Amino acid sequence: MGLNSAQKKHFPCVGSMEVIPINVPGVRFEPLEPDCPSSCFPTVELGMISALYERFTAQIRGAVDLSQYRRTAAGSSRELVKKVSDVIWNSLSTKLDSSGVAFAVVAACQVLGLKDVHLALSEDHAWVIFGKNGEETAEVTWHGKGNEDRRGQTVTAGVNEKSWLYLKGSYMKCDRNMEVAFMVCAINPSLDLHTDSSELLRLQQKLLWLLYDRGDLDRYPMAMGTLADLEDQDPIPGKEDPLNIHLKAVGSSQKHYNNEHIYPYMYLAGFHYRHRNVRDALKAWAEAAQVMQDYNYFREDEEIYKEFFDIANDVIPNLLKETAAAYESAGEGADGEAGDGVAGLRVLCSPAALLRRICKWEEGSPTPVLHVGWATYLVQSLSRFEAQVTNQNNSLNLRD
């Protein structure tokens, strides 16, 4: 399970003294650890940040004449929000991802004093909310590979279509602290396709801990998943166990978002997978599919489709191959759980449930989900287990 990252520039020098630039105005490089040159990290002067802020402020205020747009006690108008998004859209000189554009629109609205405009996030898209209690929605960016311009439109159609992209309306309505958390989650630690900056990862981890300890991630399941993954990879002594954080993320989705989010279960499954807790990983993937089955599949949901396809047709078959071998080995004279077929039976329940729920996801969807490849891999996986175990699985009640 990867970390979420926006397409942002960062210093390509981190962690290597040999390529540290020495003539960057307003930036100096200092080691994070004393007497450890390889831990150098850029320290940016406040004056440089202030200059960038003043430039951004002047650009936005110079391009938007607030007197031309109506404002009511309820908040900003759709026309004004659309105008701000136009200004951001037309002034981009460096490519941002779609979420980065939405964040920039929210920042521009803050510059203009439009305090009712906030960031709205699903698990793969971003837009803005505004008006009284954030009841109005407006697209301000694109999604995926498409170039369709929906800026200024509401997200109501996507919500009513029950597409995963809009989470049936159970998306995150961010306050300012959650918007800061989004910015931290968007830190891109990649130096290249194969290398991450350990310094940026640790910076992201420490910032997320600050937000977590303040309670700012309580309604942000994906941020908790990111923190738990970072903590699992490089734990900080004395901090909370990453499994507990993953479980809190699942609980947050259930409590605040009607259990409509998929990624808390995906993060949890990824944790169990890395720790070779096969049964728990399979169970979490099946629970993700249980949430997914009540959506309709649209082509814009291809990101989550690819996740499920890779899990069902690559990750799980390999896991079951290993499990079947272990089950066969343990069954040779073993008196334990694996020897009586119960372990194999329990392992098979979750993949079977996952596939059935994927089938239900396709029901009523305008775009097909399944093809013969899905069944082929599952049958191959089932065939690795003894017929005794498979027959027991067929008789088991697997109703949702």
C-alpha positions in Angstrom: 0.0 0.0 0.0 1.7 3.1 -1.2 1.7 6.6 0.3 -0.3 9.3 -1.3 1.8 11.9 -3.1 1.1 15.1 -5.1 3.3 16.0 -8.1 5.4 18.6 -6.3 8.9 19.8 -6.7 11.3 19.1 -3.9 15.1 19.3 -3.5 16.8 16.5 -5.3 19.8 16.8 -3.0 18.5 15.4 0.2 20.6 12.7 1.7 23.6 13.2 -0.5 26.3 15.8 0.2 27.7 15.4 -3.3 24.8 17.0 -5.0 23.8 19.7 -2.5 23.4 23.0 -4.3 25.3 25.8 -2.6 24.0 28.9 -4.4 20.3 28.7 -3.8 19.1 32.2 -2.6 17.3 32.1 0.8 18.1 28.4 1.4 20.8 26.9 3.5 21.5 23.2 4.2 22.1 21.9 7.7 22.4 18.4 9.0 19.4 17.1 10.9 21.8 15.2 13.2 25.0 16.7 14.6 28.2 15.7 12.7 26.2 13.8 10.1 26.6 15.5 6.7 24.5 12.9 4.9 21.4 14.0 6.9 21.5 17.6 5.4 18.1 19.1 4.8 17.2 22.5 3.4 16.3 25.3 5.8 14.3 28.0 4.1 14.5 31.6 5.4 11.2 33.2 6.4 11.9 36.1 4.0 11.8 33.8 1.0 8.4 32.4 2.1 7.1 35.9 2.8 8.1 37.0 -0.7 6.3 34.1 -2.3 3.2 34.8 -0.2 3.2 38.5 -1.2 3.5 37.5 -4.8 0.6 35.0 -4.6 -1.5 37.5 -2.8 -0.9 40.3 -5.3 -1.6 38.0 -8.2 -5.0 36.8 -6.8 -6.2 40.2 -5.6 -5.2 41.7 -8.9 -7.1 39.2 -10.9 -10.4 39.0 -9.0 -12.5 42.1 -8.5 -14.8 41.2 -5.6 -17.1 44.1 -6.3 -18.3 42.3 -9.5 -19.7 39.3 -7.6 -22.6 39.1 -5.2 -22.0 37.8 -1.7 -24.8 36.9 0.8 -24.9 36.2 4.5 -24.7 32.5 3.5 -21.3 33.0 1.9 -19.7 33.0 -1.5 -21.4 32.6 -4.9 -20.7 29.9 -7.4 -19.7 32.5 -10.0 -17.0 33.9 -7.6 -15.7 30.4 -6.8 -15.6 29.6 -10.5 -13.7 32.8 -11.2 -11.1 32.0 -8.6 -10.6 28.5 -10.1 -10.2 30.1 -13.5 -7.5 32.4 -12.2 -5.6 29.4 -10.7 -6.1 27.3 -13.7 -4.9 29.9 -16.2 -1.8 30.9 -14.1 -0.2 27.6 -13.5 3.4 27.5 -14.7 4.3 24.3 -13.0 2.1 21.2 -13.2 0.1 20.3 -10.1 -2.0 17.2 -9.7 -5.7 17.7 -9.4 -5.7 17.8 -5.6 -2.9 20.4 -5.7 -5.1 22.7 -7.9 -8.0 22.3 -5.5 -5.8 23.2 -2.6 -4.5 26.3 -4.5 -8.1 27.4 -5.1 -8.8 27.2 -1.4 -5.7 29.2 -0.6 -6.7 31.9 -3.1 -10.1 32.1 -1.6 -8.5 32.7 1.8 -6.5 35.5 0.3 -9.7 37.1 -0.8 -11.4 36.6 2.6 -13.8 33.9 1.4 -13.7 32.1 4.7 -16.6 29.8 3.8 -14.6 28.0 1.1 -13.0 24.7 2.2 -11.4 21.7 0.6 -13.5 18.6 0.0 -11.8 15.2 -0.5 -12.8 11.8 -1.6 -10.3 9.0 -1.8 -9.2 9.9 -5.3 -10.5 13.4 -6.1 -10.8 16.9 -4.6 -13.2 19.9 -5.0 -14.4 22.7 -2.8 -17.4 23.3 -0.6 -18.8 26.7 0.3 -21.9 28.5 1.5 -23.8 28.0 4.7 -22.4 24.9 6.5 -20.5 23.9 3.3 -23.7 22.9 1.7 -22.7 24.0 -1.8 -20.1 22.1 -3.9 -18.1 23.1 -6.9 -15.6 21.3 -9.1 -12.4 23.3 -9.5 -10.1 20.8 -11.2 -10.0 17.7 -13.4 -9.7 14.1 -12.5 -7.6 11.3 -13.9 -6.5 11.3 -17.5 -9.6 13.1 -18.8 -9.6 16.7 -19.9 -13.3 17.3 -19.4 -13.8 20.7 -17.8 -16.4 20.5 -15.0 -15.2 23.6 -13.1 -18.0 25.4 -11.4 -20.4 22.4 -11.6 -21.7 20.6 -8.5 -20.8 17.1 -7.6 -24.4 16.1 -7.1 -24.6 13.9 -10.2 -21.5 11.9 -9.1 -23.0 11.4 -5.7 -26.4 10.3 -7.0 -24.7 7.8 -9.5 -23.1 6.1 -6.5 -19.7 6.2 -8.0 -16.7 5.6 -5.7 -15.1 8.9 -6.8 -17.7 10.8 -4.8 -18.3 8.3 -2.0 -22.1 8.6 -2.2 -21.7 11.9 -0.4 -19.6 10.6 2.5 -16.6 12.6 1.5 -14.4 14.7 3.9 -15.4 18.3 4.5 -12.2 19.7 5.7 -11.6 22.4 8.3 -8.4 24.4 8.2 -6.5 21.9 10.3 -7.5 19.0 8.0 -6.4 21.1 5.0 -3.0 21.4 6.7 -3.0 17.6 7.2 -3.8 17.2 3.5 -0.8 19.3 2.6 1.4 17.1 4.9 0.1 13.9 3.3 0.9 15.4 -0.2 4.6 15.6 0.6 6.3 13.6 -2.2 9.4 11.8 -0.8 10.4 10.3 -4.1 13.9 11.1 -5.4 13.4 8.9 -8.4 11.3 5.8 -9.4 13.3 3.6 -7.0 14.4 5.9 -4.1 12.7 7.9 -1.4 14.2 10.6 0.7 14.5 9.3 4.3 14.6 12.9 5.5 11.3 13.8 3.8 9.7 10.7 5.1 10.8 11.4 8.6 9.6 15.0 8.3 6.2 13.9 7.1 6.0 11.3 9.9 6.8 13.9 12.6 4.3 16.4 11.2 1.6 13.8 11.0 2.3 12.8 14.6 1.8 16.5 15.7 -1.5 16.6 13.9 -2.5 13.2 15.2 -1.7 14.1 18.8 -3.8 17.3 18.5 -6.8 15.3 17.2 -6.7 16.8 13.8 -6.7 13.4 12.0 -9.7 12.1 13.8 -11.9 12.6 10.8 -9.1 11.9 8.2 -8.8 8.1 7.8 -6.3 8.2 4.9 -4.0 10.5 6.9 -4.1 8.0 9.7 -3.3 5.2 7.3 -0.3 7.2 5.9 1.0 7.8 9.5 0.6 4.1 10.4 2.5 3.0 7.3 5.3 5.4 8.1 5.4 4.3 11.7 5.4 0.6 10.6 8.4 1.3 8.3 10.4 3.4 10.7 8.9 3.4 14.2 9.6 6.2 16.6 10.2 4.9 20.1 7.3 5.4 22.5 4.7 6.1 19.9 1.4 4.3 19.4 1.4 0.9 17.7 0.7 1.3 13.9 -2.0 -1.5 14.0 -4.0 0.6 16.5 -3.8 3.6 14.2 -5.0 1.5 11.3 -7.9 0.3 13.4 -8.7 3.8 14.4 -8.8 4.8 10.7 -11.4 2.1 10.1 -13.3 3.3 13.1 -13.2 6.9 11.8 -14.7 5.8 8.5 -17.4 3.9 10.2 -18.2 6.7 12.6 -18.0 9.8 10.4 -18.4 8.5 6.8 -21.1 5.8 7.0 -18.4 3.2 6.4 -18.2 4.3 2.7 -14.4 4.5 2.5 -12.3 1.8 1.0 -8.7 2.7 1.8 -8.8 2.3 5.6 -9.4 -1.4 4.9 -6.7 -1.4 2.2 -4.2 0.1 4.5 -5.1 -2.4 7.2 -4.7 -5.3 4.8 -1.4 -4.0 3.6 -0.1 -3.9 7.2 -1.2 -7.5 7.8 0.3 -8.5 4.4 3.7 -7.0 5.2 3.7 -8.9 8.5 2.6 -12.2 6.9 -0.7 -12.3 8.8 -2.4 -14.0 5.9 -5.8 -14.6 7.4 -6.1 -11.0 8.7 -4.9 -9.5 5.4 -7.5 -11.6 3.4 -10.2 -10.6 5.8 -9.4 -6.9 5.5 -9.4 -7.1 1.7 -12.8 -8.9 1.8 -14.1 -6.1 4.1 -12.9 -3.5 1.6 -14.9 -5.4 -1.1 -17.9 -5.5 1.2 -17.9 -1.7 1.2 -17.2 -1.6 -2.6 -20.1 -3.8 -3.5 -22.7 -1.1 -2.8 -21.1 1.3 -5.3 -21.6 1.4 -9.1 -18.5 1.2 -11.2 -17.7 4.1 -13.6 -14.6 4.5 -15.7 -13.4 7.3 -13.4 -13.2 4.7 -10.7 -10.4 3.0 -12.5 -7.9 3.6 -9.6 -9.8 1.5 -7.2 -10.5 -1.1 -9.9 -6.8 -1.5 -10.5 -6.3 -1.9 -6.7 -8.8 -4.7 -6.5 -7.6 -6.4 -9.7 -4.0 -6.5 -8.6 -5.1 -7.8 -5.2 -7.4 -10.5 -6.6 -5.2 -11.6 -9.5 -1.7 -11.2 -8.2 -1.3 -10.7 -4.5 -3.9 -13.2 -3.2 -2.9 -16.0 -5.6 0.7 -15.7 -4.5 -0.4 -15.6 -0.8 -2.6 -18.7 -1.3 0.2 -20.5 -3.1 2.4 -19.9 -0.1 -0.4 -20.8 2.4 -1.3 -24.0 0.6 2.3 -25.1 0.7 2.5 -24.4 4.4 -0.8 -26.1 5.0 0.3 -29.2 3.1 3.6 -29.2 5.1 1.8 -28.8 8.4 -0.8 -31.4 7.5 1.9 -34.1 7.3 1.5 -35.5 10.8 0.7 -32.2 12.5 -1.9 -32.1 15.3 -2.5 -28.4 15.0 -5.2 -26.3 13.4 -3.7 -26.6 9.9 -3.7 -30.4 10.1 -7.5 -30.7 10.4 -8.4 -28.6 7.5 -9.9 -25.8 9.5 -7.0 -23.4 8.8 -7.3 -23.9 5.0 -11.0 -23.5 5.2 -10.8 -20.2 7.0 -8.2 -18.9 4.6 -10.4 -19.7 1.6 -13.5 -17.9 2.9 -12.2 -14.4 2.4 -11.0 -14.7 -1.2 -14.4 -16.3 -2.1 -16.3 -13.5 -0.4 -14.1 -10.9 -2.1 -14.9 -12.2 -5.5 -18.6 -12.5 -4.8 -18.7 -8.9 -3.6 -16.8 -7.8 -6.7 -19.6 -9.5 -8.7 -22.1 -7.4 -6.8 -20.2 -4.3 -7.5 -20.8 -4.9 -11.2 -24.6 -5.3 -10.7 -26.3 -2.1 -12.0 -23.0 -0.5 -13.0 -22.7 1.1 -16.5 -19.2 -0.3 -16.9 -18.3 -4.0 -16.7 -16.0 -5.0 -13.8 -15.3 -8.7 -14.3 -13.7 -10.7 -17.1 -12.6 -14.3 -17.3 -9.2 -13.5 -15.7 -10.7 -12.9 -12.3 -12.2 -16.4 -12.2 -9.2 -18.1 -13.7 -6.9 -16.9 -10.9 -9.3 -17.8 -8.2 -9.9 -21.3 -9.5 -6.1 -21.8 -9.7 -5.8 -20.7 -6.1 -8.6 -22.9 -4.9 -7.1 -25.9 -6.7 -4.0 -25.7 -4.5 -5.9 -26.8 -1.5 -7.2 -30.3 -0.9 -10.6 -31.2 -2.1 -11.7 -31.8 1.5 -11.0 -28.1 2.3 -12.7 -26.8 -0.8 -15.8 -28.9 -0.3 -16.1 -27.6 3.3 -15.8 -24.0 2.0 -18.6 -24.6 -0.5 -20.9 -25.6 2.4 -20.0 -22.6 4.5 -22.5 -19.8 4.9 -20.8 -16.7 3.5 -23.7 -14.4 3.3 -22.9 -10.7 3.8 
